Amino acid sequence: MPPATKAKDVDRELEELARAVKSAHDLMSRIVELLHDRMLKYNWVGFYMLETASNGEPPVLVLGAFQGAMTPHTRIPLHQGICGAAASTGKTVIVDDVSKDPRYLACSLETKSEIVVPVFVQGKVVGELDIDSHFPSAFKDEDRELVERCAVLVGQHLEKSRK
């Protein structure tokens, strides 16, 4: 099946998931499972959520639901890595070759490319969806649209739960 078709099929499943789940946490867990299982070039899929310390320490990204190998990066400061760049700028970051990006925090020698998409609630970054691939230049326009759609759905669920 061509990637664009697979991405469109997964996008339809996302809509069903978003309607069926009871919580944003459940949605995030199901999204990482769906993407990891159905999108074969998505070798590690996970959400990092922004945690603000009450003691004045700077916020950090904390690993939430994920599928794939264990990562040593369970807490990422906002000024570190590709994840920190996406959260700090509020923009999707796609890196076709992580070995050429000095921001990359190595967690697997097999990772060749990465996409990180911020999750927003009321216009503020609250987390992000991070996906690694063992293939260089793995993330095309269809992938970007799919991953950004996932982030929007999670943001909508989080927004509903905070009202």
BATOR-851113 format. One record per residue: residue in three letters; x, y, z of N, C-alpha, C in turn. Coordinates in pm, 1 decimal. Example, Ala and Ser with C-alpha at 12.3 -4.5 7.8 and 13.67 -1.06 7.14 Angstrom:
! BATOR-851113
<nufi ALA, <1319.0, -569.0, 780.0>, <1230.0, -450.0, 780.0>, <1320.0, -330.0, 780.0>>
<nufi SER, <1285.0, -225.0, 708.0>, <1367.0, -106.0, 714.0>, <1290.0, 3.0, 787.0>>
This chain:
! BATOR-851113
<nufi MET, <85.1, -118.8, 0.0>, <0.0, 0.0, 0.0>, <88.9, 124.2, 0.0>>
<nufi PRO, <66.9, 220.5, -88.6>, <149.5, 340.6, -90.5>, <137.1, 417.4, 41.3>>
<nufi PRO, <246.6, 485.8, 84.8>, <245.2, 555.6, 212.2>, <129.9, 655.1, 227.0>>
<nufi ALA, <98.1, 728.7, 120.4>, <-8.7, 828.8, 130.6>, <-140.8, 761.7, 163.9>>
<nufi THR, <-166.3, 646.7, 103.5>, <-289.5, 574.2, 131.4>, <-288.8, 525.7, 275.5>>
<nufi LYS, <-177.6, 469.7, 319.8>, <-167.8, 421.8, 457.6>, <-188.9, 537.4, 555.2>>
<nufi ALA, <-127.7, 651.9, 530.1>, <-144.9, 768.1, 617.3>, <-291.6, 810.5, 620.9>>
<nufi LYS, <-358.3, 808.1, 507.1>, <-500.1, 846.4, 502.6>, <-585.2, 745.1, 579.1>>
<nufi ASP, <-553.8, 615.6, 566.7>, <-625.9, 512.7, 642.8>, <-606.7, 533.5, 792.9>>
<nufi VAL, <-484.6, 559.2, 832.2>, <-455.4, 581.7, 974.2>, <-526.7, 708.0, 1022.5>>
<nufi ASP, <-531.9, 810.7, 937.6>, <-601.5, 934.2, 974.8>, <-749.7, 906.5, 1002.3>>
<nufi ARG, <-811.8, 822.5, 921.8>, <-953.2, 786.6, 945.3>, <-968.0, 713.1, 1078.4>>
<nufi GLU, <-873.9, 624.3, 1108.3>, <-878.1, 552.0, 1235.9>, <-860.7, 647.6, 1353.8>>
<nufi LEU, <-780.7, 751.6, 1333.9>, <-760.1, 851.5, 1439.7>, <-891.2, 918.7, 1478.4>>
<nufi GLU, <-970.5, 952.2, 1377.7>, <-1100.0, 1016.2, 1404.1>, <-1186.7, 927.4, 1493.2>>
<nufi GLU, <-1189.9, 798.4, 1460.2>, <-1267.2, 702.8, 1540.0>, <-1212.5, 693.9, 1682.1>>
<nufi LEU, <-1080.5, 687.2, 1693.6>, <-1016.5, 681.7, 1825.3>, <-1052.8, 803.2, 1909.9>>
<nufi ALA, <-1043.0, 919.9, 1847.9>, <-1068.2, 1044.6, 1921.0>, <-1210.6, 1048.2, 1975.0>>
<nufi ARG, <-1304.9, 991.3, 1901.8>, <-1443.8, 987.7, 1948.7>, <-1464.7, 882.2, 2057.6>>
<nufi ALA, <-1388.4, 774.4, 2051.1>, <-1412.5, 659.9, 2139.4>, <-1345.7, 670.2, 2276.9>>
<nufi VAL, <-1234.2, 740.4, 2285.7>, <-1159.6, 741.6, 2412.8>, <-1223.9, 834.1, 2515.2>>
<nufi LYS, <-1194.1, 805.6, 2641.6>, <-1252.6, 884.1, 2751.2>, <-1160.1, 993.7, 2802.1>>
<nufi SER, <-1029.4, 980.0, 2774.6>, <-935.1, 1078.2, 2829.4>, <-824.5, 1107.7, 2728.4>>
<nufi ALA, <-757.4, 1219.0, 2749.4>, <-643.9, 1256.2, 2664.2>, <-530.6, 1155.6, 2682.2>>
<nufi HIS, <-510.7, 1107.5, 2803.9>, <-405.2, 1008.2, 2828.3>, <-432.3, 880.8, 2748.4>>
<nufi ASP, <-557.4, 836.0, 2748.8>, <-595.5, 717.7, 2672.3>, <-574.0, 742.5, 2523.0>>
<nufi LEU, <-609.2, 861.4, 2476.4>, <-590.1, 895.8, 2336.1>, <-441.8, 891.4, 2299.1>>
<nufi MET, <-356.8, 947.9, 2382.4>, <-213.1, 946.2, 2354.5>, <-160.5, 803.1, 2349.2>>
<nufi SER, <-202.8, 720.0, 2441.9>, <-159.0, 579.8, 2442.9>, <-201.8, 507.3, 2316.3>>
<nufi ARG, <-324.0, 529.8, 2274.5>, <-376.2, 463.2, 2155.2>, <-310.7, 517.1, 2028.2>>
<nufi ILE, <-282.2, 647.4, 2025.1>, <-216.2, 706.3, 1907.5>, <-76.7, 647.6, 1890.3>>
<nufi VAL, <2.3, 640.8, 1996.6>, <138.4, 588.3, 1981.0>, <134.3, 442.3, 1938.1>>
<nufi GLU, <39.1, 367.5, 1989.3>, <24.7, 227.6, 1949.5>, <-13.9, 216.9, 1801.3>>
<nufi LEU, <-111.7, 295.4, 1760.0>, <-158.1, 293.9, 1621.4>, <-45.7, 332.3, 1524.2>>
<nufi LEU, <22.5, 443.6, 1551.7>, <128.0, 489.8, 1462.1>, <244.5, 390.9, 1457.0>>
<nufi HIS, <283.5, 339.6, 1572.4>, <395.6, 246.3, 1577.9>, <362.7, 116.9, 1503.4>>
<nufi ASP, <239.0, 68.6, 1518.3>, <199.6, -57.1, 1454.5>, <172.4, -43.9, 1305.7>>
<nufi ARG, <111.2, 65.6, 1264.1>, <64.2, 76.9, 1125.9>, <160.0, 150.0, 1032.8>>
<nufi MET, <238.1, 241.3, 1083.9>, <331.1, 316.9, 999.4>, <469.4, 253.5, 1018.1>>
<nufi LEU, <506.2, 165.9, 926.9>, <622.9, 79.6, 946.2>, <754.2, 154.7, 962.9>>
<nufi LYS, <764.8, 273.3, 906.8>, <890.9, 347.5, 921.1>, <893.9, 431.1, 1049.9>>
<nufi TYR, <788.9, 425.0, 1131.3>, <785.5, 495.0, 1260.1>, <835.9, 396.1, 1365.4>>
<nufi ASN, <964.8, 400.1, 1394.7>, <1025.2, 300.8, 1481.9>, <1017.1, 333.4, 1629.9>>
<nufi TRP, <1001.1, 458.8, 1663.9>, <980.8, 500.4, 1803.2>, <880.3, 614.7, 1798.1>>
<nufi VAL, <773.3, 603.1, 1877.7>, <667.0, 702.9, 1878.5>, <634.3, 734.2, 2024.1>>
<nufi GLY, <639.0, 862.5, 2060.5>, <608.3, 895.9, 2198.7>, <566.7, 1040.1, 2217.8>>
<nufi PHE, <494.0, 1060.9, 2325.9>, <455.8, 1195.5, 2366.8>, <543.7, 1240.0, 2482.2>>
<nufi TYR, <585.2, 1365.4, 2476.4>, <649.9, 1432.8, 2588.7>, <555.2, 1544.1, 2630.1>>
<nufi MET, <529.4, 1555.8, 2758.9>, <440.8, 1660.6, 2808.3>, <521.2, 1759.4, 2891.5>>
<nufi LEU, <485.6, 1886.4, 2877.5>, <557.0, 1993.4, 2946.6>, <518.5, 1993.4, 3093.8>>
<nufi GLU, <618.8, 1990.1, 3178.1>, <597.3, 1992.4, 3322.7>, <662.0, 2118.7, 3378.5>>
<nufi THR, <582.6, 2197.0, 3449.3>, <632.8, 2319.9, 3508.8>, <651.2, 2296.4, 3658.5>>
<nufi ALA, <771.5, 2321.7, 3705.6>, <801.3, 2302.3, 3848.1>, <745.3, 2419.0, 3928.2>>
<nufi SER, <700.0, 2390.4, 4048.0>, <645.0, 2495.2, 4134.2>, <755.5, 2571.8, 4206.9>>
<nufi ASN, <879.3, 2520.9, 4202.9>, <989.2, 2584.4, 4276.4>, <1068.1, 2684.7, 4191.3>>
<nufi GLY, <1013.9, 2720.2, 4074.9>, <1080.8, 2817.8, 3990.7>, <1180.5, 2758.9, 3892.6>>
<nufi GLU, <1201.4, 2626.9, 3898.2>, <1289.4, 2561.3, 3801.1>, <1228.1, 2575.2, 3661.7>>
<nufi PRO, <1311.0, 2576.8, 3557.6>, <1256.2, 2587.1, 3421.6>, <1173.0, 2463.2, 3386.7>>
<nufi PRO, <1074.3, 2480.2, 3299.1>, <992.4, 2365.4, 3258.4>, <1075.5, 2261.0, 3184.1>>
<nufi VAL, <1031.1, 2135.4, 3191.1>, <1096.6, 2026.1, 3120.1>, <991.1, 1942.8, 3047.9>>
<nufi LEU, <1034.9, 1874.2, 2944.0>, <949.2, 1779.4, 2872.7>, <966.2, 1643.4, 2939.7>>
<nufi VAL, <854.2, 1582.5, 2978.1>, <856.7, 1455.0, 3049.7>, <792.4, 1348.2, 2961.5>>
<nufi LEU, <862.2, 1237.2, 2946.3>, <813.1, 1127.9, 2862.5>, <681.5, 1073.5, 2916.2>>
<nufi GLY, <586.2, 1060.1, 2825.7>, <457.0, 1000.2, 2857.9>, <442.6, 869.9, 2782.2>>
<nufi ALA, <326.4, 850.8, 2720.3>, <298.9, 729.4, 2644.4>, <397.5, 717.5, 2528.5>>
<nufi PHE, <451.5, 595.3, 2510.1>, <542.1, 572.6, 2396.9>, <540.2, 426.8, 2357.2>>
<nufi GLN, <584.1, 401.0, 2235.1>, <603.0, 265.3, 2181.7>, <739.4, 263.3, 2114.9>>
<nufi GLY, <814.5, 158.9, 2141.6>, <948.5, 145.7, 2084.9>, <1045.4, 114.1, 2196.4>>
<nufi ALA, <1172.6, 117.1, 2164.1>, <1275.9, 85.6, 2262.2>, <1277.9, 189.3, 2375.0>>
<nufi MET, <1321.3, 144.4, 2491.3>, <1335.7, 235.2, 2605.5>, <1433.7, 345.4, 2567.9>>
<nufi THR, <1408.5, 465.7, 2618.3>, <1496.1, 578.9, 2590.0>, <1556.5, 632.0, 2719.4>>
<nufi PRO, <1682.1, 676.1, 2715.5>, <1739.5, 738.2, 2834.8>, <1685.8, 880.2, 2855.2>>
<nufi HIS, <1617.8, 934.5, 2754.5>, <1571.2, 1073.3, 2760.5>, <1425.9, 1079.0, 2808.2>>
<nufi THR, <1408.9, 1066.8, 2940.3>, <1274.5, 1071.1, 2997.6>, <1237.9, 1212.0, 3042.8>>
<nufi ARG, <1338.1, 1297.8, 3057.0>, <1316.4, 1438.9, 3093.3>, <1411.2, 1523.1, 3007.8>>
<nufi ILE, <1353.4, 1614.5, 2928.8>, <1434.3, 1694.7, 2836.9>, <1411.6, 1843.1, 2865.3>>
<nufi PRO, <1516.0, 1916.1, 2902.0>, <1502.4, 2060.4, 2918.8>, <1464.7, 2127.2, 2786.1>>
<nufi LEU, <1394.1, 2238.4, 2794.5>, <1345.9, 2305.6, 2673.7>, <1457.3, 2355.5, 2582.6>>
<nufi HIS, <1575.3, 2374.7, 2634.6>, <1684.2, 2424.6, 2550.1>, <1769.2, 2311.9, 2492.5>>
<nufi GLN, <1722.5, 2185.0, 2504.4>, <1803.3, 2073.2, 2455.9>, <1730.3, 1992.4, 2349.1>>
<nufi GLY, <1806.4, 1948.4, 2251.6>, <1758.0, 1852.9, 2154.1>, <1656.2, 1907.6, 2055.1>>
<nufi ILE, <1618.3, 1820.8, 1964.4>, <1517.5, 1854.3, 1864.8>, <1382.1, 1870.9, 1934.0>>
<nufi CYS, <1357.5, 1789.1, 2036.2>, <1233.3, 1802.1, 2113.8>, <1225.3, 1938.9, 2180.4>>
<nufi GLY, <1334.6, 1981.0, 2240.5>, <1337.0, 2112.5, 2303.9>, <1316.0, 2224.2, 2202.9>>
<nufi ALA, <1373.2, 2207.4, 2083.3>, <1357.2, 2308.8, 1977.8>, <1211.5, 2321.0, 1934.8>>
<nufi ALA, <1143.9, 2208.9, 1916.5>, <1003.2, 2212.4, 1874.1>, <915.8, 2275.2, 1982.3>>
<nufi ALA, <939.3, 2238.1, 2107.5>, <858.8, 2293.4, 2217.1>, <887.2, 2442.3, 2236.7>>
<nufi SER, <1012.2, 2481.9, 2224.5>, <1049.0, 2622.5, 2244.9>, <995.3, 2714.1, 2135.3>>
<nufi THR, <996.1, 2664.7, 2010.5>, <953.1, 2748.6, 1898.8>, <804.5, 2733.5, 1867.8>>
<nufi GLY, <744.2, 2623.4, 1912.7>, <604.4, 2596.6, 1879.6>, <586.3, 2557.5, 1734.1>>
<nufi LYS, <693.3, 2505.6, 1672.0>, <687.2, 2468.6, 1530.6>, <729.3, 2322.6, 1511.9>>
<nufi THR, <670.1, 2259.7, 1412.2>, <709.9, 2124.2, 1375.8>, <854.6, 2125.9, 1328.0>>
<nufi VAL, <932.2, 2027.9, 1373.8>, <1071.5, 2014.2, 1330.8>, <1087.1, 1877.2, 1265.8>>
<nufi ILE, <1136.9, 1877.9, 1142.7>, <1168.0, 1753.7, 1071.9>, <1317.4, 1754.1, 1042.6>>
<nufi VAL, <1383.7, 1646.4, 1082.5>, <1526.9, 1632.2, 1056.3>, <1545.5, 1507.3, 970.9>>
<nufi ASP, <1592.6, 1527.4, 849.1>, <1610.3, 1416.2, 755.1>, <1728.9, 1327.4, 789.0>>
<nufi ASP, <1831.7, 1386.3, 853.0>, <1952.2, 1311.2, 889.9>, <1998.9, 1362.0, 1025.8>>
<nufi VAL, <1964.5, 1286.4, 1130.9>, <1995.5, 1332.1, 1266.6>, <2146.2, 1342.0, 1291.7>>
<nufi SER, <2225.3, 1267.3, 1215.6>, <2370.9, 1272.4, 1236.7>, <2428.4, 1407.6, 1196.3>>
<nufi LYS, <2353.0, 1484.7, 1117.8>, <2399.7, 1616.1, 1073.5>, <2337.5, 1731.1, 1152.2>>
<nufi ASP, <2256.7, 1699.7, 1252.6>, <2191.7, 1804.6, 1332.2>, <2251.6, 1803.7, 1472.7>>
<nufi PRO, <2324.1, 1909.2, 1509.4>, <2390.6, 1911.6, 1640.3>, <2292.6, 1911.9, 1758.0>>
<nufi ARG, <2165.4, 1940.1, 1733.0>, <2066.3, 1938.9, 1841.2>, <2024.4, 1798.0, 1880.9>>
<nufi TYR, <2048.7, 1700.8, 1795.9>, <1998.1, 1565.6, 1818.3>, <2055.6, 1504.4, 1945.3>>
<nufi LEU, <1966.6, 1456.3, 2032.6>, <2006.0, 1382.7, 2153.2>, <1999.1, 1234.4, 2118.7>>
<nufi ALA, <2113.6, 1172.5, 2100.9>, <2116.7, 1033.1, 2056.0>, <2056.4, 939.9, 2159.7>>
<nufi CYS, <1960.3, 860.4, 2113.5>, <1905.4, 756.7, 2201.4>, <1918.1, 620.5, 2135.0>>
<nufi SER, <1935.8, 618.0, 2004.5>, <1953.2, 492.2, 1933.0>, <2044.3, 516.3, 1813.3>>
<nufi LEU, <2140.2, 428.8, 1797.7>, <2229.9, 438.6, 1682.0>, <2155.5, 412.7, 1551.8>>
<nufi GLU, <2040.2, 345.7, 1562.0>, <1962.0, 312.9, 1443.1>, <1880.0, 430.5, 1390.5>>
<nufi THR, <1855.1, 531.5, 1475.4>, <1772.4, 644.4, 1433.2>, <1844.5, 725.4, 1326.7>>
<nufi LYS, <1773.4, 748.4, 1216.4>, <1829.2, 825.6, 1105.4>, <1755.6, 957.8, 1083.8>>
<nufi SER, <1624.4, 961.0, 1113.7>, <1546.9, 1084.3, 1094.9>, <1442.6, 1096.0, 1205.4>>
<nufi GLU, <1390.3, 1218.8, 1220.7>, <1299.3, 1246.3, 1332.5>, <1201.8, 1356.9, 1293.5>>
<nufi ILE, <1081.2, 1346.1, 1348.3>, <982.4, 1453.2, 1338.1>, <929.1, 1478.6, 1478.9>>
<nufi VAL, <916.9, 1605.8, 1514.2>, <861.4, 1645.1, 1644.2>, <756.4, 1752.9, 1619.6>>
<nufi VAL, <635.2, 1728.3, 1669.6>, <522.7, 1818.9, 1648.1>, <468.2, 1865.4, 1783.2>>
<nufi PRO, <461.8, 1996.9, 1806.2>, <408.2, 2047.7, 1933.2>, <258.3, 2020.6, 1948.0>>
<nufi VAL, <216.1, 2005.1, 2072.7>, <74.7, 1993.3, 2108.2>, <37.5, 2123.1, 2179.7>>
<nufi PHE, <-71.9, 2183.9, 2135.5>, <-115.3, 2313.0, 2190.7>, <-247.6, 2300.9, 2265.5>>
<nufi VAL, <-259.7, 2377.1, 2372.8>, <-386.6, 2398.8, 2441.3>, <-399.4, 2549.7, 2460.3>>
<nufi GLN, <-506.1, 2604.3, 2408.6>, <-532.5, 2748.2, 2414.6>, <-411.3, 2830.0, 2369.0>>
<nufi GLY, <-351.0, 2786.2, 2257.8>, <-241.2, 2860.2, 2197.7>, <-106.0, 2843.7, 2263.9>>
<nufi LYS, <-96.5, 2760.9, 2368.7>, <31.3, 2740.4, 2438.1>, <77.1, 2595.5, 2420.7>>
<nufi VAL, <207.3, 2578.3, 2401.6>, <264.0, 2443.9, 2390.3>, <253.1, 2374.4, 2525.7>>
<nufi VAL, <193.1, 2254.2, 2525.2>, <180.6, 2175.5, 2648.3>, <253.0, 2041.9, 2637.3>>
<nufi GLY, <299.3, 2010.2, 2517.0>, <368.4, 1883.3, 2495.1>, <402.7, 1868.8, 2349.2>>
<nufi GLU, <437.9, 1745.9, 2311.6>, <472.3, 1720.9, 2172.3>, <468.2, 1572.7, 2143.5>>
<nufi LEU, <455.2, 1543.6, 2015.0>, <461.0, 1406.7, 1964.9>, <593.7, 1392.8, 1890.1>>
<nufi ASP, <674.2, 1296.8, 1931.9>, <808.7, 1275.2, 1878.1>, <811.9, 1138.8, 1810.1>>
<nufi ILE, <862.9, 1134.1, 1687.0>, <872.8, 1007.8, 1614.2>, <1011.6, 996.5, 1552.9>>
<nufi ASP, <1074.5, 880.9, 1575.7>, <1205.1, 850.2, 1518.4>, <1187.9, 741.8, 1413.3>>
<nufi SER, <1274.1, 746.0, 1312.7>, <1273.5, 643.1, 1208.4>, <1415.0, 592.9, 1185.3>>
<nufi HIS, <1425.0, 464.7, 1152.5>, <1553.9, 405.6, 1117.7>, <1590.5, 434.8, 972.4>>
<nufi PHE, <1504.8, 509.3, 903.2>, <1526.0, 542.3, 762.3>, <1556.5, 691.1, 746.4>>
<nufi PRO, <1655.7, 726.7, 664.9>, <1682.4, 869.3, 640.3>, <1566.9, 932.1, 561.9>>
<nufi SER, <1542.4, 1058.4, 586.6>, <1438.9, 1134.6, 515.0>, <1305.3, 1061.1, 513.6>>
<nufi ALA, <1267.2, 1005.5, 627.2>, <1146.5, 921.8, 634.7>, <1016.8, 1001.6, 632.5>>
<nufi PHE, <1021.4, 1128.6, 669.7>, <898.4, 1203.6, 692.7>, <868.8, 1300.1, 578.4>>
<nufi LYS, <766.2, 1266.1, 502.8>, <721.7, 1345.3, 387.5>, <602.6, 1431.8, 429.0>>
<nufi ASP, <544.2, 1503.6, 333.3>, <429.5, 1590.1, 362.5>, <313.3, 1513.1, 423.9>>
<nufi GLU, <286.1, 1391.9, 372.7>, <174.6, 1311.5, 426.3>, <198.6, 1277.5, 572.7>>
<nufi ASP, <325.5, 1248.4, 606.7>, <360.0, 1216.1, 745.5>, <341.8, 1338.7, 834.1>>
<nufi ARG, <389.2, 1451.4, 786.8>, <375.7, 1575.5, 863.0>, <227.9, 1603.9, 891.1>>
<nufi GLU, <144.4, 1592.5, 789.7>, <1.0, 1617.3, 807.7>, <-59.3, 1520.1, 907.8>>
<nufi LEU, <-22.6, 1393.0, 898.5>, <-75.0, 1291.6, 989.3>, <-33.1, 1318.8, 1133.8>>
<nufi VAL, <94.7, 1345.3, 1154.3>, <146.1, 1367.0, 1290.2>, <90.3, 1497.8, 1347.8>>
<nufi GLU, <79.6, 1600.1, 1265.2>, <19.5, 1725.7, 1312.8>, <-128.2, 1705.0, 1347.4>>
<nufi ARG, <-197.7, 1621.2, 1272.6>, <-337.7, 1590.0, 1303.4>, <-347.3, 1520.6, 1439.5>>
<nufi CYS, <-257.4, 1428.7, 1467.2>, <-253.6, 1361.1, 1597.6>, <-236.7, 1463.2, 1710.2>>
<nufi ALA, <-143.6, 1556.5, 1691.2>, <-116.6, 1657.7, 1793.2>, <-238.7, 1746.2, 1816.0>>
<nufi VAL, <-309.6, 1781.3, 1708.8>, <-430.3, 1863.6, 1721.8>, <-537.2, 1787.9, 1800.7>>
<nufi LEU, <-557.8, 1661.1, 1769.1>, <-659.2, 1582.1, 1839.7>, <-628.0, 1572.5, 1989.2>>
<nufi VAL, <-502.1, 1551.7, 2022.3>, <-463.0, 1544.7, 2164.0>, <-484.8, 1680.6, 2230.7>>
<nufi GLY, <-445.4, 1787.6, 2162.7>, <-466.8, 1922.1, 2217.4>, <-613.4, 1949.1, 2243.6>>
<nufi GLN, <-700.0, 1907.4, 2152.1>, <-844.9, 1926.7, 2170.5>, <-895.0, 1849.0, 2291.3>>
<nufi HIS, <-849.3, 1726.0, 2308.3>, <-889.9, 1644.7, 2423.2>, <-840.3, 1706.8, 2553.6>>
<nufi LEU, <-716.9, 1753.3, 2553.6>, <-662.2, 1817.3, 2674.8>, <-739.2, 1943.9, 2707.9>>
<nufi GLU, <-772.9, 2020.1, 2606.0>, <-848.1, 2144.8, 2627.8>, <-984.1, 2116.3, 2689.8>>
<nufi LYS, <-1052.9, 2014.1, 2639.2>, <-1183.6, 1975.5, 2695.5>, <-1171.2, 1935.2, 2841.7>>
<nufi SER, <-1064.7, 1862.9, 2873.2>, <-1047.8, 1812.7, 3010.4>, <-1009.0, 1923.6, 3108.1>>
<nufi ARG, <-961.7, 2036.6, 3058.2>, <-920.4, 2147.4, 3146.8>, <-1030.7, 2248.2, 3169.3>>
<nufi LYS, <-1145.5, 2228.9, 3104.2>, <-1256.2, 2325.4, 3120.4>, <-1333.2, 2296.1, 3246.2>>
